[in-house]
Amino acid sequence: MRYHIWTEGCQMNEADSEKLAAGLAKLGWEPTPKPDAADLAVVNTCVVRQKAEDRAAGYIGRLRKLKESREGMQIAVMGCMVGPRTDDLRKRFPFVDVWARPQNFDVIIRHLMPENDLGGEFWPDTFPEPKGPTAFVPVVHGCNKFCTYCIVPYRRGREKSRTVDDVTREVASLASRGVREVTLLGQTVEAYGKDLPEIDGASRRPDLADLFASLSALPDIKRIRFLTSYPRDMTDRIIRSVGQEPKVCEHFNIPVQAGDNAVLAAMRRGYEIEEFLDCVGRIREYVPQAALSTDVIVGFCGETEAQFGRTMDVLEQVRFDKVHVAAYSPRPGTIAWRNLDDDLPQEEKMRRLHAVEELQKRIATEINAALLDTTQEVLVEGEKDGTFTGRNRTNKLVHFKAEAPAYPSGAAIGEFVHVRIAKTTPWSLQGHRVTAGVAAVA
């Protein structure tokens, strides 16, 4: 029997898909790259943005014709499109065989083997099969923040942390199969451990710093990343540990969302911009070489031109390495959808979005230009037509050549190489491989 999984959305969804794939493999199922040959087609959905929801719905619709032409084919839909109630979804897509909420993989497995009581023993040692030298590892599921625009707490539930031992066992398993870099995932990843029992004798609960230390002890893991951050959860202890643990990469993804306090209050973000900027200041004090990325929503309910201008001022002041920007779209079921007026025209939202993109293009151009003629340590993640691709410690995309005769074999996926940067753009660095031993600059 063969399965195909189509995934839309964030890294958490990617990790969920890989976890389900591991469970299917445990049942003897094999993957297929196209749904045409699949006995089971799984659609892992995202509804954080309207475009993501539309893509998922469109893909589900296309599978209907395929199912009609393939006797016995089944369709499963999982992810954030699936809420506690599925009545409306079942009416909209009556041809779907099984619906599964995020992380609720047992529903699909039980559907395939309804006579088999899997109990609680099926998943604990069912770790994903890595697809390369990097892997995403969820460490805390759900979110307690309930920002007014966000559907995630209603779909993924409240924050629930995995134990340090559980995460370490999964990462050790990944390392034994060639993974050299892991990214620890959470909707607000510094919330990790708040719901776990206190550490014996320490009078505190485990936190992300403890997890960094445990994973750093695994010899085959060379890099540790983490996302997404939240200012009020980011303690000095966690920030300092990023600078002190050699394997933890100096990169913070810390969404600001808006630069105006009234807009932040309407979003119910739980902090004012001064607190956010203080957090950025502590990061740059304790980890001076750190790169920062952020998320911004433009055109939120009632956002004035002056308020948008304050967001632009913050972006200019902080100078993030990367900005993910989205135009606000109301998500049914959220607080904003129920109580706030989506009063900005789409044209104005897109104007503001493009303004952020243009500002960030200039800033990223200037930041990356400073890396010209430096040597970067790069983990090789892929190759196409003789050009290798990977990232440096601060998460910048690097493309490079490994010319013969110096490197007749080019580079191996999963290898750490040194790359001399010969060209920079706002989005990536380009260069050529150089001999080991040349000092790398992060």
Kinemage of the C-alpha trace (Angstrom):
@kinemage 1
@onewidth
@group {chain A} dominant
@subgroup {mainchain}
@vectorlist {calphas} color= white
{ca met a 1} P 0.000 0.000 0.000
{ca arg a 2} L 1.230 3.485 -0.875
{ca tyr a 3} L 0.592 6.936 0.585
{ca his a 4} L 1.146 10.512 -0.525
{ca ile a 5} L 1.263 13.508 1.866
{ca trp a 6} L 0.778 17.092 0.654
{ca thr a 7} L 1.746 19.722 3.228
{ca glu a 8} L 0.816 23.393 3.412
{ca gly a 9} L 1.951 25.885 6.031
{ca cys a 10} L 4.549 26.163 8.754
{ca gln a 11} L 7.454 24.035 9.909
{ca met a 12} L 5.191 22.529 12.566
{ca asn a 13} L 3.009 21.120 9.804
{ca glu a 14} L 6.075 19.729 8.065
{ca ala a 15} L 7.092 17.991 11.282
{ca asp a 16} L 3.558 16.636 11.724
{ca ser a 17} L 3.615 15.194 8.200
{ca glu a 18} L 6.945 13.498 8.826
{ca lys a 19} L 5.643 12.026 12.089
{ca leu a 20} L 2.586 10.614 10.310
{ca ala a 21} L 4.809 9.231 7.547
{ca ala a 22} L 6.842 7.408 10.186
{ca gly a 23} L 3.653 5.897 11.584
{ca leu a 24} L 2.496 4.777 8.145
{ca ala a 25} L 5.902 3.230 7.505
{ca lys a 26} L 5.553 1.333 10.775
{ca leu a 27} L 2.381 -0.190 9.312
{ca gly a 28} L 4.270 -1.233 6.169
{ca trp a 29} L 3.027 1.550 3.884
{ca glu a 30} L 5.385 3.096 1.318
{ca pro a 31} L 5.510 6.715 0.112
{ca thr a 32} L 4.838 7.806 -3.460
{ca pro a 33} L 5.739 11.273 -4.808
{ca lys a 34} L 2.423 11.764 -6.638
{ca pro a 35} L -1.152 11.182 -5.489
{ca asp a 36} L -1.974 9.410 -8.762
{ca ala a 37} L -0.325 6.234 -7.458
{ca ala a 38} L -1.476 6.549 -3.839
{ca asp a 39} L -3.922 4.336 -1.992
{ca leu a 40} L -4.082 7.069 0.661
{ca ala a 41} L -3.731 10.793 -0.084
{ca val a 42} L -3.194 12.989 2.987
{ca val a 43} L -3.653 16.769 2.892
{ca asn a 44} L -2.026 18.618 5.794
{ca thr a 45} L -3.725 22.008 5.881
{ca cys a 46} L -3.017 25.529 7.124
{ca val a 47} L -5.538 28.315 7.758
{ca val a 48} L -3.288 31.001 9.242
{ca arg a 49} L -3.654 32.982 5.985
{ca gln a 50} L -6.511 32.949 3.489
{ca lys a 51} L -4.181 32.010 0.618
{ca ala a 52} L -2.947 28.975 2.517
{ca glu a 53} L -6.501 27.861 3.216
{ca asp a 54} L -7.481 28.388 -0.428
{ca arg a 55} L -4.527 26.300 -1.641
{ca ala a 56} L -5.418 23.462 0.716
{ca ala a 57} L -9.101 23.551 -0.271
{ca gly a 58} L -8.162 23.589 -3.949
{ca tyr a 59} L -5.906 20.566 -3.529
{ca ile a 60} L -8.622 18.643 -1.679
{ca gly a 61} L -11.012 19.459 -4.518
{ca arg a 62} L -8.591 18.163 -7.152
{ca leu a 63} L -8.249 14.881 -5.268
{ca arg a 64} L -11.983 14.256 -5.688
{ca lys a 65} L -11.669 13.545 -9.419
{ca leu a 66} L -8.655 11.349 -8.783
{ca lys a 67} L -10.539 9.337 -6.182
{ca glu a 68} L -13.460 8.851 -8.564
{ca ser a 69} L -11.088 7.287 -11.092
{ca arg a 70} L -9.212 5.091 -8.577
{ca glu a 71} L -11.215 2.396 -6.857
{ca gly a 72} L -10.339 2.037 -3.190
{ca met a 73} L -8.392 5.286 -2.901
{ca gln a 74} L -8.886 7.108 0.398
{ca ile a 75} L -8.407 10.761 1.358
{ca ala a 76} L -7.408 12.068 4.777
{ca val a 77} L -7.343 15.728 5.785
{ca met a 78} L -5.381 16.903 8.831
{ca gly a 79} L -3.924 20.132 10.187
{ca cys a 80} L -5.319 23.484 11.228
{ca met a 81} L -8.311 23.401 8.883
{ca val a 82} L -9.748 20.683 11.117
{ca gly a 83} L -11.334 22.060 14.287
{ca pro a 84} L -13.205 20.379 17.135
{ca arg a 85} L -16.319 20.160 14.923
{ca thr a 86} L -16.150 18.936 11.332
{ca asp a 87} L -19.806 19.142 10.306
{ca asp a 88} L -19.274 21.995 7.848
{ca leu a 89} L -16.154 20.373 6.394
{ca arg a 90} L -17.957 17.072 5.895
{ca lys a 91} L -20.730 18.853 4.013
{ca arg a 92} L -18.216 20.781 1.893
{ca phe a 93} L -16.003 17.755 1.164
{ca pro a 94} L -18.212 14.648 1.564
{ca phe a 95} L -15.687 12.498 -0.317
{ca val a 96} L -13.024 12.832 2.414
{ca asp a 97} L -12.727 9.586 4.391
{ca val a 98} L -11.077 10.774 7.612
{ca trp a 99} L -10.452 14.082 9.386
{ca ala a 100} L -7.674 14.566 11.937
{ca arg a 101} L -6.857 17.561 14.114
{ca pro a 102} L -3.215 18.669 14.467
{ca gln a 103} L -1.040 16.053 16.203
{ca asn a 104} L -3.980 13.641 16.308
{ca phe a 105} L -2.285 11.087 14.068
{ca asp a 106} L -3.967 8.111 15.718
{ca val a 107} L -7.233 8.974 13.966
{ca ile a 108} L -5.699 8.239 10.552
{ca ile a 109} L -3.847 5.149 11.733
{ca arg a 110} L -6.959 3.777 13.421
{ca his a 111} L -8.979 4.440 10.297
{ca leu a 112} L -6.566 2.277 8.317
{ca met a 113} L -6.562 -0.467 10.963
{ca pro a 114} L -9.874 -0.127 12.838
{ca glu a 115} L -9.637 -3.618 14.276
{ca asn a 116} L -6.278 -2.948 15.902
{ca asp a 117} L -6.192 -1.261 19.318
{ca leu a 118} L -2.978 0.740 19.090
{ca gly a 119} L -3.133 1.844 22.698
{ca gly a 120} L -0.499 4.328 23.833
{ca glu a 121} L 2.504 2.325 22.694
{ca phe a 122} L 2.403 3.106 18.986
{ca trp a 123} L 3.890 6.626 18.909
{ca pro a 124} L 6.514 7.022 21.677
{ca asp a 125} L 9.321 5.469 19.611
{ca thr a 126} L 7.907 6.344 16.205
{ca phe a 127} L 10.346 9.024 15.136
{ca pro a 128} L 10.344 10.668 11.686
{ca glu a 129} L 12.615 9.434 8.920
{ca pro a 130} L 14.851 12.396 8.021
{ca lys a 131} L 14.920 13.656 4.450
{ca gly a 132} L 18.341 15.252 4.701
{ca pro a 133} L 20.851 16.649 7.183
{ca thr a 134} L 18.341 18.995 8.831
{ca ala a 135} L 15.124 18.275 10.720
{ca phe a 136} L 12.302 20.085 12.493
{ca val a 137} L 11.488 18.863 16.005
{ca pro a 138} L 8.365 20.143 17.804
{ca val a 139} L 9.112 20.648 21.502
{ca val a 140} L 5.983 22.487 22.671
{ca his a 141} L 2.595 22.176 20.985
{ca gly a 142} L -0.245 24.670 21.082
{ca cys a 143} L -0.376 28.265 22.280
{ca asn a 144} L -1.824 30.096 25.290
{ca lys a 145} L -1.536 33.627 23.903
{ca phe a 146} L -4.838 33.994 21.983
{ca cys a 147} L -3.783 36.954 19.841
{ca thr a 148} L -6.973 38.374 18.325
{ca tyr a 149} L -6.006 37.575 14.721
{ca cys a 150} L -4.724 34.038 15.275
{ca ile a 151} L -6.562 30.738 14.822
{ca val a 152} L -3.732 28.529 16.123
{ca pro a 153} L -4.869 28.191 19.796
{ca tyr a 154} L -8.298 27.061 18.609
{ca arg a 155} L -6.797 24.413 16.340
{ca arg a 156} L -3.664 23.241 18.182
{ca gly a 157} L -4.906 23.754 21.722
{ca arg a 158} L -3.071 24.957 24.801
{ca glu a 159} L 0.685 24.768 25.317
{ca lys a 160} L 1.928 21.273 26.043
{ca ser a 161} L 5.654 20.576 26.330
{ca arg a 162} L 7.451 17.340 25.629
{ca thr a 163} L 9.951 16.230 28.266
{ca val a 164} L 13.654 16.899 27.816
{ca asp a 165} L 14.266 13.137 27.672
{ca asp a 166} L 11.612 12.611 24.989
{ca val a 167} L 12.992 15.351 22.734
{ca thr a 168} L 16.562 14.158 23.301
{ca arg a 169} L 15.644 10.598 22.298
{ca glu a 170} L 14.067 11.833 19.079
{ca val a 171} L 17.042 14.030 18.209
{ca ala a 172} L 19.442 11.174 18.988
{ca ser a 173} L 17.436 8.969 16.628
{ca leu a 174} L 17.628 11.623 13.903
{ca ala a 175} L 21.363 12.058 14.453
{ca ser a 176} L 21.930 8.319 14.041
{ca arg a 177} L 20.367 8.631 10.575
{ca gly a 178} L 22.452 11.532 9.322
{ca val a 179} L 20.810 14.665 10.738
{ca arg a 180} L 23.372 17.252 11.777
{ca glu a 181} L 21.121 20.250 12.474
{ca val a 182} L 17.779 20.402 14.277
{ca thr a 183} L 15.308 23.261 14.595
{ca leu a 184} L 13.260 23.173 17.799
{ca leu a 185} L 9.683 24.262 17.135
{ca gly a 186} L 6.963 25.921 19.142
{ca gln a 187} L 4.310 28.525 18.376
{ca thr a 188} L 6.122 30.400 21.151
{ca val a 189} L 9.138 28.207 21.689
{ca glu a 190} L 10.400 29.897 24.879
{ca ala a 191} L 7.170 28.762 26.543
{ca tyr a 192} L 8.794 25.328 26.535
{ca gly a 193} L 8.779 23.659 29.958
{ca lys a 194} L 6.324 25.947 31.748
{ca asp a 195} L 3.874 23.068 32.084
{ca leu a 196} L 6.464 20.432 33.052
{ca pro a 197} L 7.244 19.294 36.627
{ca glu a 198} L 9.975 21.086 38.525
{ca ile a 199} L 13.510 19.758 38.222
{ca asp a 200} L 14.436 17.800 41.337
{ca gly a 201} L 16.337 20.048 43.702
{ca ala a 202} L 16.347 23.037 41.335
{ca ser a 203} L 13.090 24.719 42.417
{ca arg a 204} L 12.365 25.587 38.801
{ca arg a 205} L 10.920 23.961 35.716
{ca pro a 206} L 13.064 22.969 32.711
{ca asp a 207} L 13.345 25.600 30.001
{ca leu a 208} L 14.803 25.974 26.542
{ca ala a 209} L 18.302 26.426 27.991
{ca asp a 210} L 18.077 22.990 29.598
{ca leu a 211} L 17.000 21.523 26.285
{ca phe a 212} L 19.917 23.220 24.514
{ca ala a 213} L 22.329 21.671 27.028
{ca ser a 214} L 20.866 18.185 26.680
{ca leu a 215} L 20.948 18.210 22.885
{ca ser a 216} L 24.423 19.748 22.777
{ca ala a 217} L 25.717 16.623 24.512
{ca leu a 218} L 24.816 14.530 21.446
{ca pro a 219} L 28.097 14.284 19.509
{ca asp a 220} L 26.589 13.979 16.012
{ca ile a 221} L 24.364 17.045 16.354
{ca lys a 222} L 26.401 20.057 15.281
{ca arg a 223} L 23.811 22.838 15.114
{ca ile a 224} L 20.669 23.687 17.059
{ca arg a 225} L 18.118 26.290 15.942
{ca phe a 226} L 14.815 27.347 17.483
{ca leu a 227} L 11.641 29.251 16.559
{ca thr a 228} L 9.314 31.079 17.009
{ca ser a 229} L 10.171 33.426 19.891
{ca tyr a 230} L 7.958 35.652 22.034
{ca pro a 231} L 9.381 38.670 23.912
{ca arg a 232} L 7.831 38.048 27.338
{ca asp a 233} L 8.924 34.406 27.386
{ca met a 234} L 12.505 35.191 26.386
{ca thr a 235} L 14.408 35.226 29.676
{ca asp a 236} L 17.989 36.368 30.146
{ca arg a 237} L 18.872 32.753 30.968
{ca ile a 238} L 17.641 31.583 27.558
{ca ile a 239} L 19.272 34.450 25.659
{ca arg a 240} L 22.593 33.928 27.419
{ca ser a 241} L 22.497 30.208 26.675
{ca val a 242} L 22.341 30.966 22.943
{ca gly a 243} L 25.642 32.811 23.247
{ca gln a 244} L 27.215 30.250 25.588
{ca glu a 245} L 26.267 26.934 23.940
{ca pro a 246} L 28.561 26.549 20.892
{ca lys a 247} L 26.099 24.367 18.994
{ca val a 248} L 23.170 26.799 19.311
{ca cys a 249} L 23.008 29.066 16.265
{ca glu a 250} L 22.971 32.819 16.712
{ca his a 251} L 19.620 33.464 15.076
{ca phe a 252} L 16.379 34.674 16.676
{ca asn a 253} L 12.987 34.712 14.945
{ca ile a 254} L 11.039 37.145 17.130
{ca pro a 255} L 7.790 38.498 15.626
{ca val a 256} L 6.986 42.154 16.301
{ca gln a 257} L 3.760 42.189 14.210
{ca ala a 258} L 3.325 45.973 14.581
{ca gly a 259} L 5.269 48.981 15.847
{ca asp a 260} L 2.376 50.880 17.377
{ca asn a 261} L 1.158 50.186 20.915
{ca ala a 262} L -2.522 50.718 20.128
{ca val a 263} L -2.321 48.200 17.275
{ca leu a 264} L -0.425 45.748 19.493
{ca ala a 265} L -3.154 46.120 22.111
{ca ala a 266} L -5.861 45.493 19.491
{ca met a 267} L -3.915 42.393 18.437
{ca arg a 268} L -3.656 41.405 22.120
{ca arg a 269} L 0.035 40.702 21.746
{ca gly a 270} L 0.700 41.165 25.460
{ca tyr a 271} L 3.588 43.630 25.207
{ca glu a 272} L 4.264 47.214 24.175
{ca ile a 273} L 6.841 48.144 21.581
{ca glu a 274} L 9.228 49.445 24.260
{ca glu a 275} L 9.295 45.966 25.829
{ca phe a 276} L 9.971 44.391 22.447
{ca leu a 277} L 12.856 46.795 21.798
{ca asp a 278} L 14.263 46.050 25.260
{ca cys a 279} L 14.252 42.355 24.375
{ca val a 280} L 16.108 43.100 21.132
{ca gly a 281} L 18.619 45.135 23.120
{ca arg a 282} L 19.281 42.244 25.510
{ca ile a 283} L 19.775 39.861 22.576
{ca arg a 284} L 22.327 42.190 21.024
{ca glu a 285} L 24.066 42.682 24.360
{ca tyr a 286} L 24.383 38.972 25.182
{ca val a 287} L 24.755 37.631 21.601
{ca pro a 288} L 26.315 40.494 19.599
{ca gln a 289} L 26.727 38.414 16.439
{ca ala a 290} L 23.079 37.337 16.338
{ca ala a 291} L 20.878 37.747 13.284
{ca leu a 292} L 17.233 38.707 13.807
{ca ser a 293} L 14.164 37.936 11.733
{ca thr a 294} L 10.596 39.002 12.419
{ca asp a 295} L 6.966 38.826 11.304
{ca val a 296} L 4.810 41.847 10.485
{ca ile a 297} L 1.076 42.123 9.821
{ca val a 298} L -0.011 45.221 7.871
{ca gly a 299} L -3.546 46.521 7.520
{ca phe a 300} L -4.832 45.178 10.825
{ca cys a 301} L -8.287 46.369 11.902
{ca gly a 302} L -8.309 50.164 12.228
{ca glu a 303} L -4.575 50.634 11.529
{ca thr a 304} L -4.041 54.272 10.541
{ca glu a 305} L -1.333 55.597 8.259
{ca ala a 306} L 0.451 57.063 11.280
{ca gln a 307} L 0.355 53.721 13.090
{ca phe a 308} L 1.713 51.956 10.026
{ca gly a 309} L 4.447 54.583 9.919
{ca arg a 310} L 5.495 53.606 13.425
{ca thr a 311} L 5.894 50.012 12.266
{ca met a 312} L 8.143 51.245 9.471
{ca asp a 313} L 10.140 53.250 12.032
{ca val a 314} L 10.705 50.131 14.163
{ca leu a 315} L 11.880 48.155 11.121
{ca glu a 316} L 14.287 50.966 10.273
{ca gln a 317} L 15.517 51.149 13.869
{ca val a 318} L 16.036 47.435 14.526
{ca arg a 319} L 17.261 46.509 11.018
{ca phe a 320} L 16.146 42.889 10.929
{ca asp a 321} L 18.015 40.468 8.696
{ca lys a 322} L 14.707 39.173 7.363
{ca val a 323} L 11.071 40.271 7.578
{ca his a 324} L 8.093 38.028 6.843
{ca val a 325} L 5.223 40.371 6.012
{ca ala a 326} L 1.557 39.542 5.472
{ca ala a 327} L -1.577 41.575 4.865
{ca tyr a 328} L -4.198 40.988 7.533
{ca ser a 329} L -6.977 38.591 6.582
{ca pro a 330} L -9.711 37.752 9.118
{ca arg a 331} L -9.781 34.149 10.306
{ca pro a 332} L -13.262 32.830 11.154
{ca gly a 333} L -13.550 32.000 14.838
{ca thr a 334} L -10.884 34.399 16.069
{ca ile a 335} L -11.485 37.318 18.424
{ca ala a 336} L -10.800 39.854 15.665
{ca trp a 337} L -13.242 38.124 13.314
{ca arg a 338} L -15.952 38.264 16.000
{ca asn a 339} L -15.346 41.717 17.440
{ca leu a 340} L -13.275 43.949 15.128
{ca asp a 341} L -14.013 45.610 11.804
{ca asp a 342} L -11.721 44.663 8.914
{ca asp a 343} L -11.981 48.197 7.554
{ca leu a 344} L -8.947 48.664 5.298
{ca pro a 345} L -9.327 48.104 1.543
{ca gln a 346} L -7.228 45.300 0.101
{ca glu a 347} L -5.464 47.779 -2.179
{ca glu a 348} L -4.260 49.770 0.824
{ca lys a 349} L -3.136 46.620 2.615
{ca met a 350} L -1.076 45.621 -0.406
{ca arg a 351} L 0.434 49.115 -0.687
{ca arg a 352} L 1.647 48.851 2.895
{ca leu a 353} L 2.879 45.301 2.346
{ca his a 354} L 4.944 46.399 -0.657
{ca ala a 355} L 6.311 49.356 1.314
{ca val a 356} L 7.594 46.968 3.992
{ca glu a 357} L 9.097 44.731 1.308
{ca glu a 358} L 10.922 47.637 -0.313
{ca leu a 359} L 12.274 48.912 3.014
{ca gln a 360} L 13.450 45.430 4.004
{ca lys a 361} L 15.045 44.882 0.599
{ca arg a 362} L 17.247 47.938 1.199
{ca ile a 363} L 18.098 46.956 4.770
{ca ala a 364} L 18.894 43.329 3.879
{ca thr a 365} L 21.025 44.517 0.960
{ca glu a 366} L 23.095 46.629 3.340
{ca ile a 367} L 23.384 43.920 6.015
{ca asn a 368} L 24.408 41.198 3.579
{ca ala a 369} L 26.864 43.459 1.754
{ca ala a 370} L 28.951 43.521 4.935
{ca leu a 371} L 29.554 39.774 4.435
{ca leu a 372} L 31.290 40.234 1.093
{ca asp a 373} L 34.764 38.618 1.124
{ca thr a 374} L 34.080 36.830 4.414
{ca thr a 375} L 34.289 33.058 4.824
{ca gln a 376} L 31.163 31.302 6.050
{ca glu a 377} L 30.702 27.840 7.518
{ca val a 378} L 27.877 26.236 5.539
{ca leu a 379} L 25.975 23.001 6.089
{ca val a 380} L 25.334 21.562 2.616
{ca glu a 381} L 21.612 20.839 2.215
{ca gly a 382} L 21.202 20.384 -1.537
{ca glu a 383} L 22.694 20.521 -5.030
{ca lys a 384} L 21.327 21.411 -8.463
{ca asp a 385} L 23.254 21.628 -11.724
{ca gly a 386} L 26.582 21.840 -9.930
{ca thr a 387} L 25.539 24.577 -7.503
{ca phe a 388} L 25.371 23.618 -3.848
{ca thr a 389} L 23.050 25.228 -1.320
{ca gly a 390} L 23.107 25.503 2.442
{ca arg a 391} L 22.895 27.982 5.309
{ca asn a 392} L 25.391 29.604 7.614
{ca arg a 393} L 24.975 29.785 11.388
{ca thr a 394} L 22.858 32.952 11.206
{ca asn a 395} L 20.426 31.247 8.807
{ca lys a 396} L 21.475 33.030 5.637
{ca leu a 397} L 21.019 31.066 2.433
{ca val a 398} L 24.337 30.411 0.689
{ca his a 399} L 24.859 29.147 -2.881
{ca phe a 400} L 28.340 28.041 -3.858
{ca lys a 401} L 30.469 26.248 -6.411
{ca ala a 402} L 33.073 23.633 -5.556
{ca glu a 403} L 35.301 23.750 -8.585
{ca ala a 404} L 37.541 20.903 -9.788
{ca pro a 405} L 40.356 20.016 -9.441
{ca ala a 406} L 40.429 21.365 -5.876
{ca tyr a 407} L 37.128 19.617 -5.072
{ca pro a 408} L 36.576 16.962 -7.745
{ca ser a 409} L 33.662 15.474 -5.810
{ca gly a 410} L 32.066 18.868 -5.211
{ca ala a 411} L 30.493 18.555 -1.767
{ca ala a 412} L 28.442 15.975 0.058
{ca ile a 413} L 24.974 16.602 1.441
{ca gly a 414} L 25.364 16.932 5.213
{ca glu a 415} L 28.985 18.115 4.996
{ca phe a 416} L 30.181 21.337 6.634
{ca val a 417} L 32.245 23.405 4.218
{ca his a 418} L 33.841 26.829 4.130
{ca val a 419} L 32.566 29.250 1.489
{ca arg a 420} L 34.197 32.511 0.482
{ca ile a 421} L 31.464 35.041 -0.324
{ca ala a 422} L 31.930 36.721 -3.719
{ca lys a 423} L 28.459 38.221 -4.207
{ca thr a 424} L 25.610 39.296 -1.943
{ca thr a 425} L 21.923 40.015 -2.555
{ca pro a 426} L 19.065 40.836 -0.151
{ca trp a 427} L 18.010 37.187 -0.171
{ca ser a 428} L 21.200 35.121 -0.339
{ca leu a 429} L 24.972 34.921 -0.481
{ca gln a 430} L 26.984 33.414 -3.339
{ca gly a 431} L 30.558 32.225 -3.384
{ca his a 432} L 32.955 29.321 -3.839
{ca arg a 433} L 34.257 26.619 -1.570
{ca val a 434} L 37.661 27.189 0.009
{ca thr a 435} L 39.980 24.962 1.993
{ca ala a 436} L 39.149 24.125 5.588
{ca gly a 437} L 40.985 26.028 8.241
{ca val a 438} L 40.119 29.478 6.904
{ca ala a 439} L 38.482 31.379 9.737
{ca ala a 440} L 34.730 31.609 9.292
{ca val a 441} L 32.799 34.760 10.080
{ca ala a 442} L 29.190 34.291 11.200
